[in-house]
Amino acid sequence: MGSIDTEDFEITEADVFGELCRKNFYTFVQEFWSVIIAEDPVWNWHIEYLCDELQKYVERVAQIKDIDGNIIKRREAKLSDLLINIPPGTTKSTICTVMLPAWAWTVDPTLRILTASYSQSLSTDHALKSRDIIRSDKYRLYFDDLTIKTDQDNKTHYKNEHTGERYATSVGGTITGFHAHIIIVDDPLNAKEEASQAALETANTFMDTTLSTRKVDKAVTPTILVMQRLNENDPSGNWLSKKGKKLQHIKLPATDKGEIKPEHLKLHYVDGKLDAVRMTDEVLADLRLDLGEYGYSGQMQQDPAPEDGGIWQKWFIPVEDNVFPDPEDMTGYGSDWDTALTEKEINAASANVVSGKIGTDMYIDDFNYVYKEFPDLIAWMRTQPEPHYIEAKASGKSAKQTLVKNGITAIEVAVTGGDKVARTRMATPYAQAGRVYVRKSILDKLYNDSEQGILKFPRSKKLDVNDALVQAIQRQLGQKEFKYW
């Protein structure tokens, strides 16, 4: 290293490079890449973009002091939390969870940073790579006042000499006595567990309940969530569903056939690809085969269900409202129900599908879903076309008995065909064969409703309409046994 002499002080080349890295996170990533990664980098445009956005969050929460220890910039209230949806293999963890904490200390060494991933081993690996950077000769040369305390140097929890800390945990893990200035959650779900309701609930509870109490100042501490989409109700979907939540959303699908946020970033896509070097047509084709349509749509395109649907596709035939058959022209006209007692099934709706049959074809006249408890549910059901076909389960039987007591025809439908997915697969051939017609004014909602749209089944937030639809199709077009009460 050379040096620059002046009358009063000496500036070394290391000082210059250190200051350049401190001022620009992307420069830091470029400079320290080889410290932890042997492969040559591919500096795609999205890396610099993400670095610039992440830098804004760190600089806002940072407290800056002059050389005499006087505070010249205090921590500022956050403008929003940050959600990044991006495919795997795009350097996201290296940027967000490995490099960012190491760089943040160069800006403000007092920062306490909490990071979490779906497993403790993955969280630990991220923390160790960050520590490798901080322990490296280059880091110590550029930032000679930043060292890890020898008496607090664990794999998952270490501190520097300026009260800064890094704590790494897993989703669902306990966090005792630690409050963070910055929270980073990187892949809160294992892709292999995306369909597990238990895993979804654990991840969302961790995000909503555990992390909300682990902040130094709720008005100041930003939470950064970076992940691939796996389910409508994954932590990303959970955040996006919260009305009024201040959230910056960066969504970068593998190809521009997916929705891009912010929209102007589409200009950076080359040949329609996020990364034309690492995501060639051949690579993407192989990934589609390996992951399947659902996996490819979620992990690569950042949409939990394929554009044209998964188990369900756009097979239904629309019928203009003014020529839709009248109920008296159909046989088997009535309402098929999937009912829920919301005091016991607090997240479930009661849904119905109103349909009839002409010849060998089925006509869907309407569908609805509501969140009502007894007796309000029974009162609402009485406004829907009868007879009422009720699934034979605890809540269904209760609804049937109550309806009968009120002089309403209720018909019990036995549930057959296995679980929800198996029963749905049994119903789809009728739609695929062009035997299901739907009133045009309700078709888009049936496909794409934000809560119950069937194109995203089984990854939609709620499955109640799907279950009622499957029952209706099997009743109208399949072989079912009924009990009339």
C-alpha positions as CSV (number, residue, x, y, z in Angstrom):
1,M,0.0,0.0,0.0
2,G,1.2,3.5,-0.8
3,S,0.4,6.7,1.2
4,I,-0.3,10.4,0.8
5,D,1.7,12.7,3.0
6,T,0.4,16.0,4.2
7,E,1.6,18.4,6.8
8,D,-0.6,17.2,9.6
9,F,-1.7,13.6,8.8
10,E,-1.1,10.7,6.6
11,I,-3.8,9.1,4.4
12,T,-3.0,5.5,3.3
13,E,-4.4,3.7,0.3
14,A,-6.3,1.5,2.8
15,D,-7.9,4.5,4.2
16,V,-9.2,5.6,0.8
17,F,-10.5,2.1,-0.1
18,G,-12.1,1.8,3.4
19,E,-13.9,5.1,3.0
20,L,-15.1,4.2,-0.5
21,C,-16.5,0.9,0.9
22,R,-18.1,2.7,3.9
23,K,-19.8,5.2,1.6
24,N,-21.2,2.6,-0.9
25,F,-22.5,-0.8,0.0
26,Y,-22.2,-2.1,-3.6
27,T,-18.5,-1.1,-3.6
28,F,-18.1,-3.0,-0.3
29,V,-19.7,-6.1,-1.8
30,Q,-17.4,-6.0,-4.8
31,E,-14.3,-5.5,-2.6
32,F,-15.1,-8.3,-0.2
33,W,-16.6,-10.8,-2.5
34,S,-13.5,-12.9,-2.8
35,V,-13.1,-13.1,1.0
36,I,-15.9,-15.6,1.2
37,I,-16.7,-16.8,-2.3
38,A,-14.2,-18.6,-4.6
39,E,-16.3,-18.3,-7.8
40,D,-16.0,-15.3,-10.1
41,P,-19.0,-13.0,-9.6
42,V,-21.6,-12.2,-12.3
43,W,-22.3,-8.5,-11.6
44,N,-25.9,-8.5,-12.9
45,W,-27.7,-5.2,-12.6
46,H,-30.0,-6.3,-9.8
47,I,-27.1,-6.7,-7.3
48,E,-26.3,-3.0,-7.4
49,Y,-30.0,-2.1,-7.3
50,L,-30.6,-4.2,-4.2
51,C,-27.4,-2.8,-2.5
52,D,-28.5,0.8,-3.1
53,E,-32.0,0.1,-1.6
54,L,-30.6,-1.8,1.4
55,Q,-28.1,1.0,2.0
56,K,-31.0,3.5,2.5
57,Y,-32.4,1.4,5.3
58,V,-29.1,1.1,7.1
59,E,-28.2,4.8,6.8
60,R,-31.6,5.8,8.1
61,V,-31.3,3.7,11.3
62,A,-27.6,4.5,11.8
63,Q,-26.4,6.9,14.5
64,I,-23.3,8.8,13.3
65,K,-20.6,10.3,15.6
66,D,-17.7,12.6,14.8
67,I,-14.1,11.8,15.7
68,D,-14.7,13.3,19.2
69,G,-17.7,11.0,19.9
70,N,-20.3,13.7,19.4
71,I,-23.5,12.5,17.8
72,I,-24.0,14.3,14.4
73,K,-26.8,12.2,13.1
74,R,-29.4,10.4,15.2
75,R,-31.5,7.4,14.3
76,E,-34.5,8.2,12.2
77,A,-38.0,6.7,12.1
78,K,-38.3,4.1,9.4
79,L,-40.3,4.9,6.3
80,S,-41.4,1.3,5.8
81,D,-40.3,-2.3,6.0
82,L,-38.8,-4.0,3.0
83,L,-39.9,-7.1,1.2
84,I,-37.7,-8.6,-1.5
85,N,-39.1,-11.5,-3.6
86,I,-36.4,-12.9,-5.9
87,P,-35.4,-16.3,-7.3
88,P,-32.8,-18.5,-5.6
89,G,-29.3,-18.4,-7.0
90,T,-29.4,-14.6,-7.4
91,T,-26.9,-13.7,-4.6
92,K,-29.7,-12.6,-2.3
93,S,-28.4,-14.2,0.9
94,T,-24.8,-13.0,0.2
95,I,-26.0,-9.5,-0.2
96,C,-28.7,-9.2,2.5
97,T,-27.6,-11.6,5.3
98,V,-23.9,-12.0,4.9
99,M,-22.5,-8.7,3.5
100,L,-25.0,-6.2,4.8
101,P,-24.4,-6.8,8.6
102,A,-20.6,-6.6,8.1
103,W,-21.0,-3.4,6.1
104,A,-23.5,-1.9,8.5
105,W,-21.0,-1.9,11.3
106,T,-18.6,0.3,9.2
107,V,-21.4,2.9,9.1
108,D,-22.5,2.5,12.7
109,P,-20.6,0.1,14.9
110,T,-23.2,0.3,17.6
111,L,-25.9,-1.4,15.5
112,R,-27.5,-4.5,16.9
113,I,-28.6,-6.8,14.1
114,L,-30.9,-9.8,14.3
115,T,-31.0,-12.3,11.4
116,A,-33.2,-15.4,11.0
117,S,-33.7,-18.2,8.4
118,Y,-35.9,-21.3,8.4
119,S,-33.2,-23.4,10.0
120,Q,-30.6,-22.7,12.7
121,S,-27.9,-24.3,10.6
122,L,-28.5,-21.9,7.7
123,S,-28.7,-18.9,10.0
124,T,-25.4,-19.9,11.6
125,D,-23.8,-20.3,8.2
126,H,-24.8,-16.8,7.3
127,A,-23.5,-15.4,10.6
128,L,-20.2,-17.3,10.2
129,K,-19.6,-15.9,6.7
130,S,-20.2,-12.4,8.0
131,R,-17.7,-13.1,10.8
132,D,-15.2,-14.3,8.3
133,I,-15.4,-11.0,6.5
134,I,-15.0,-9.0,9.8
135,R,-12.0,-11.2,10.8
136,S,-10.4,-10.9,7.4
137,D,-7.1,-9.1,6.9
138,K,-8.7,-6.8,4.4
139,Y,-11.5,-5.7,6.8
140,R,-9.1,-5.1,9.6
141,L,-6.9,-3.1,7.3
142,Y,-9.7,-1.0,6.0
143,F,-11.6,-0.7,9.4
144,D,-8.9,-1.1,12.0
145,D,-11.2,0.1,14.8
146,L,-13.7,-2.7,14.2
147,T,-12.9,-6.0,16.0
148,I,-15.0,-8.7,17.6
149,K,-14.8,-8.9,21.4
150,T,-12.8,-12.0,22.4
151,D,-15.2,-12.7,25.3
152,Q,-18.3,-12.6,23.1
153,D,-17.4,-14.4,19.9
154,N,-19.9,-17.2,19.5
155,K,-21.0,-18.7,16.2
156,T,-24.6,-17.3,16.5
157,H,-24.0,-14.3,18.8
158,Y,-21.0,-12.0,18.7
159,K,-20.3,-8.4,19.7
160,N,-17.8,-5.7,18.6
161,E,-15.9,-3.3,20.9
162,H,-18.5,-0.5,20.3
163,T,-21.6,-2.3,21.7
164,G,-22.7,-3.6,18.2
165,E,-24.0,-7.1,18.1
166,R,-25.1,-9.8,15.6
167,Y,-27.6,-12.5,16.7
168,A,-28.6,-15.3,14.4
169,T,-31.6,-17.5,15.1
170,S,-34.1,-19.7,13.3
171,V,-37.8,-19.2,12.5
172,G,-39.7,-20.4,15.6
173,G,-36.6,-20.1,17.8
174,T,-36.5,-18.2,21.0
175,I,-34.9,-14.8,21.2
176,T,-34.3,-13.8,24.8
177,G,-32.9,-10.5,26.0
178,F,-32.0,-9.2,22.5
179,H,-33.4,-6.2,20.8
180,A,-32.4,-5.1,17.4
181,H,-31.9,-2.0,15.4
182,I,-32.2,-4.0,12.1
183,I,-34.0,-7.3,11.6
184,I,-33.3,-9.4,8.5
185,V,-35.3,-12.5,7.7
186,D,-33.9,-14.6,4.8
187,D,-35.9,-17.5,3.6
188,P,-38.3,-18.1,6.5
189,L,-39.7,-21.2,4.8
190,N,-38.0,-24.3,3.5
191,A,-39.1,-24.8,-0.1
192,K,-39.8,-28.5,0.8
193,E,-42.2,-27.4,3.5
194,E,-44.1,-24.8,1.5
195,A,-47.4,-26.8,1.6
196,S,-47.2,-27.5,5.3
197,Q,-49.8,-25.6,7.2
198,A,-47.8,-26.0,10.3
199,A,-44.7,-24.4,8.8
200,L,-46.8,-21.5,7.4
201,E,-48.3,-20.8,10.8
202,T,-45.0,-21.0,12.5
203,A,-43.3,-18.6,10.1
204,N,-46.2,-16.1,10.2
205,T,-46.4,-16.2,14.0
206,F,-42.7,-15.7,14.2
207,M,-42.9,-12.7,11.9
208,D,-46.0,-11.1,13.5
209,T,-45.5,-12.0,17.2
210,T,-41.9,-12.8,18.1
211,L,-40.1,-10.3,15.9
212,S,-42.4,-7.4,16.8
213,T,-41.2,-7.6,20.4
214,R,-37.5,-7.8,19.5
215,K,-37.0,-4.2,18.4
216,V,-35.0,-1.5,20.1
217,D,-37.6,1.0,18.9
218,K,-40.6,-0.1,16.9
219,A,-40.7,3.2,15.1
220,V,-37.1,3.0,14.0
221,T,-36.2,-0.7,13.5
222,P,-36.9,-1.9,10.0
223,T,-37.6,-5.5,9.1
224,I,-36.1,-6.8,5.9
225,L,-37.8,-9.9,4.5
226,V,-36.1,-11.6,1.5
227,M,-37.5,-14.8,0.1
228,Q,-38.9,-16.7,-2.9
229,R,-42.7,-17.0,-3.0
230,L,-44.1,-20.4,-2.0
231,N,-47.7,-20.0,-0.9
232,E,-50.4,-17.3,-0.9
233,N,-50.2,-17.4,2.8
234,D,-46.5,-17.4,3.2
235,P,-44.8,-14.6,5.1
236,S,-44.7,-12.4,2.0
237,G,-48.4,-13.0,1.4
238,N,-49.1,-12.4,5.1
239,W,-47.4,-9.0,4.9
240,L,-49.0,-8.0,1.6
241,S,-52.5,-8.8,3.0
242,K,-52.1,-6.4,5.9
243,K,-54.0,-3.2,4.9
244,G,-52.2,-0.1,6.0
245,K,-48.8,-1.7,6.4
246,K,-46.0,0.6,5.2
247,L,-44.1,-1.7,2.9
248,Q,-41.6,-1.3,0.1
249,H,-42.0,-4.3,-2.2
250,I,-39.3,-5.4,-4.7
251,K,-40.4,-8.2,-6.8
252,L,-38.0,-9.6,-9.4
253,P,-39.3,-12.7,-11.3
254,A,-36.9,-14.7,-13.4
255,T,-38.6,-13.5,-16.6
256,D,-40.6,-10.5,-17.5
257,K,-43.7,-12.7,-18.0
258,G,-44.2,-12.3,-14.2
259,E,-45.2,-9.1,-12.4
260,I,-42.2,-6.8,-11.7
261,K,-42.1,-4.3,-8.9
262,P,-41.3,-1.5,-9.3
263,E,-42.5,-1.7,-12.9
264,H,-39.6,0.5,-14.2
265,L,-37.1,-2.3,-13.4
266,K,-38.5,-4.2,-16.5
267,L,-36.2,-1.9,-18.5
268,H,-33.2,-3.8,-17.1
269,Y,-34.4,-7.2,-18.2
270,V,-32.3,-8.5,-21.1
271,D,-34.1,-10.8,-23.6
272,G,-36.9,-10.9,-21.1
273,K,-34.7,-12.3,-18.3
274,L,-33.7,-11.0,-14.9
275,D,-30.2,-12.4,-15.4
276,A,-29.5,-13.3,-19.0
277,V,-26.1,-14.9,-18.1
278,R,-27.2,-17.2,-15.3
279,M,-30.9,-17.7,-16.4
280,T,-30.6,-18.9,-20.0
281,D,-33.5,-20.5,-21.8
282,E,-31.9,-23.9,-21.2
283,V,-31.4,-23.3,-17.5
284,L,-35.0,-22.1,-17.0
285,A,-36.4,-25.0,-19.0
286,D,-34.5,-27.4,-16.8
287,L,-35.7,-25.6,-13.6
288,R,-39.3,-25.8,-14.9
289,L,-39.0,-29.6,-15.3
290,D,-37.2,-30.0,-11.9
291,L,-39.5,-27.8,-9.9
292,G,-42.8,-28.5,-11.6
293,E,-45.3,-25.8,-12.6
294,Y,-46.1,-24.7,-9.1
295,G,-42.5,-24.7,-7.9
296,Y,-41.4,-22.8,-11.0
297,S,-44.1,-20.2,-10.6
298,G,-43.4,-19.6,-7.0
299,Q,-39.7,-19.9,-6.7
300,M,-38.7,-18.4,-10.1
301,Q,-41.7,-16.2,-11.1
302,Q,-42.6,-15.1,-7.5
303,D,-46.2,-16.1,-8.0
304,P,-47.5,-18.9,-5.8
305,A,-49.5,-20.4,-8.6
306,P,-48.9,-20.7,-12.4
307,E,-50.4,-17.9,-14.5
308,D,-52.9,-20.2,-16.1
309,G,-53.6,-22.2,-13.0
310,G,-52.3,-25.3,-11.5
311,I,-54.7,-28.1,-10.6
312,W,-57.5,-25.9,-11.9
313,Q,-57.0,-24.1,-15.2
314,K,-59.2,-21.8,-17.2
315,W,-61.4,-24.6,-18.4
316,F,-64.8,-23.2,-17.5
317,I,-67.0,-21.9,-20.3
318,P,-68.4,-18.4,-19.7
319,V,-72.1,-17.7,-20.4
320,E,-73.3,-14.2,-20.8
321,D,-75.6,-13.2,-18.0
322,N,-78.5,-12.3,-20.3
323,V,-78.6,-15.8,-21.7
324,F,-77.8,-17.8,-18.6
325,P,-80.4,-20.5,-18.0
326,D,-83.1,-19.8,-15.4
327,P,-83.2,-22.1,-12.4
328,E,-86.5,-23.7,-13.5
329,D,-84.8,-24.8,-16.7
330,M,-82.2,-26.8,-14.8
331,T,-82.3,-30.0,-12.7
332,G,-80.6,-30.5,-9.4
333,Y,-80.6,-26.7,-8.8
334,G,-79.4,-25.7,-5.4
335,S,-76.6,-24.7,-3.1
336,D,-73.6,-26.8,-2.2
337,W,-72.0,-25.8,1.1
338,D,-68.7,-25.9,2.9
339,T,-69.7,-24.6,6.3
340,A,-67.5,-23.6,9.3
341,L,-68.3,-22.7,12.8
342,T,-66.1,-19.7,13.1
343,E,-65.8,-19.9,16.9
344,K,-63.9,-23.1,16.3
345,E,-62.5,-22.5,12.8
346,I,-61.6,-18.9,13.2
347,N,-59.7,-18.8,9.9
348,A,-62.3,-20.6,7.8
349,A,-65.3,-19.2,5.8
350,S,-68.6,-20.7,5.0
351,A,-68.9,-21.0,1.2
352,N,-71.6,-22.1,-1.2
353,V,-71.8,-22.7,-4.9
354,V,-75.2,-22.4,-6.6
355,S,-75.5,-24.7,-9.6
356,G,-77.9,-26.8,-11.8
357,K,-77.7,-29.2,-14.6
358,I,-78.9,-29.3,-18.2
359,G,-78.4,-32.6,-20.0
360,T,-74.9,-33.7,-19.2
361,D,-73.6,-30.2,-18.5
362,M,-73.3,-28.2,-15.2
363,Y,-74.1,-24.5,-14.9
364,I,-72.7,-22.5,-12.0
365,D,-75.0,-19.6,-11.3
366,D,-73.3,-18.0,-8.3
367,F,-70.9,-18.5,-5.4
368,N,-70.3,-16.8,-2.1
369,Y,-68.3,-17.0,1.1
370,V,-68.9,-15.3,4.4
371,Y,-67.4,-15.3,7.9
372,K,-70.5,-15.7,10.2
373,E,-71.2,-17.6,13.4
374,F,-74.4,-19.4,14.3
375,P,-77.2,-18.2,14.2
376,D,-76.2,-15.5,11.8
377,L,-74.8,-18.2,9.4
378,I,-78.2,-20.0,9.4
379,A,-80.0,-16.8,8.7
380,W,-77.8,-16.0,5.8
381,M,-78.0,-19.5,4.4
382,R,-81.8,-19.1,4.3
383,T,-81.3,-16.3,1.7
384,Q,-79.5,-18.7,-0.7
385,P,-81.2,-21.0,-3.2
386,E,-82.4,-24.3,-1.8
387,P,-82.2,-27.2,-1.4
388,H,-79.0,-27.0,0.6
389,Y,-76.4,-29.7,0.1
390,I,-74.3,-29.9,3.3
391,E,-71.1,-31.8,3.7
392,A,-71.4,-34.5,6.3
393,K,-69.1,-33.2,9.0
394,A,-69.5,-31.7,12.5
395,S,-70.4,-28.2,11.4
396,G,-72.3,-29.5,8.3
397,K,-74.5,-31.8,10.4
398,S,-75.3,-28.9,12.8
399,A,-76.3,-26.7,10.0
400,K,-78.4,-29.4,8.4
401,Q,-80.3,-30.1,11.7
402,T,-80.9,-26.4,12.3
403,L,-82.2,-25.9,8.7
404,V,-84.5,-28.8,9.0
405,K,-85.9,-27.4,12.2
406,N,-86.7,-24.2,10.3
407,G,-88.5,-26.1,7.6
408,I,-85.7,-25.9,5.0
409,T,-84.8,-28.8,2.8
410,A,-81.3,-30.0,3.7
411,I,-79.4,-32.8,2.0
412,E,-76.4,-34.5,3.6
413,V,-73.5,-35.2,1.2
414,A,-71.1,-37.9,2.1
415,V,-67.4,-36.9,1.6
416,T,-65.4,-39.4,-0.5
417,G,-62.3,-39.4,-2.5
418,G,-59.5,-38.7,0.0
419,D,-58.1,-35.3,1.0
420,K,-58.8,-31.9,-0.5
421,V,-56.3,-32.2,-3.3
422,A,-57.3,-35.8,-4.2
423,R,-61.0,-34.8,-4.4
424,T,-60.2,-31.7,-6.5
425,R,-58.2,-33.8,-8.9
426,M,-61.2,-36.1,-9.3
427,A,-63.4,-33.1,-10.2
428,T,-61.2,-31.4,-12.7
429,P,-61.7,-33.8,-15.7
430,Y,-65.3,-32.7,-15.9
431,A,-64.2,-29.0,-16.3
432,Q,-61.4,-30.0,-18.7
433,A,-63.9,-31.8,-20.9
434,G,-66.0,-28.6,-21.3
435,R,-68.9,-29.8,-19.2
436,V,-68.9,-26.9,-16.7
437,Y,-70.5,-23.5,-17.7
438,V,-70.2,-20.4,-15.4
439,R,-72.1,-17.1,-15.3
440,K,-69.6,-14.8,-17.0
441,S,-70.0,-12.0,-14.4
442,I,-68.6,-14.2,-11.6
443,L,-66.0,-16.2,-13.5
444,D,-63.0,-13.9,-13.0
445,K,-63.7,-13.7,-9.2
446,L,-64.0,-17.5,-9.1
447,Y,-60.6,-17.8,-10.7
448,N,-58.7,-14.9,-9.1
449,D,-60.4,-13.8,-5.9
450,S,-57.6,-12.6,-3.5
451,E,-58.7,-15.0,-0.8
452,Q,-60.4,-17.9,-2.5
453,G,-59.5,-17.9,-6.2
454,I,-59.3,-21.5,-7.3
455,L,-56.5,-21.0,-9.8
456,K,-54.1,-20.9,-6.8
457,F,-55.4,-24.0,-5.1
458,P,-54.0,-25.6,-3.1
459,R,-51.8,-22.6,-2.4
460,S,-54.5,-20.1,-2.0
461,K,-55.1,-18.4,1.4
462,K,-58.5,-20.1,1.9
463,L,-59.9,-23.3,0.4
464,D,-63.6,-23.1,1.3
465,V,-64.9,-22.1,-2.1
466,N,-62.8,-24.8,-3.8
467,D,-64.3,-27.4,-1.4
468,A,-67.9,-26.3,-2.1
469,L,-67.1,-26.3,-5.9
470,V,-65.7,-29.8,-5.8
471,Q,-68.7,-31.0,-3.9
472,A,-71.0,-29.3,-6.5
473,I,-69.2,-30.8,-9.5
474,Q,-69.2,-34.3,-7.9
475,R,-72.9,-34.0,-7.1
476,Q,-73.9,-32.8,-10.5
477,L,-71.6,-34.8,-12.7
478,G,-70.2,-37.6,-10.5
479,Q,-71.6,-40.5,-8.5
480,K,-72.6,-39.5,-5.0
481,E,-74.9,-40.8,-2.3
482,F,-77.2,-38.4,-0.5
483,K,-79.4,-38.6,2.6
484,Y,-82.6,-36.5,2.5
485,W,-83.7,-35.1,5.8
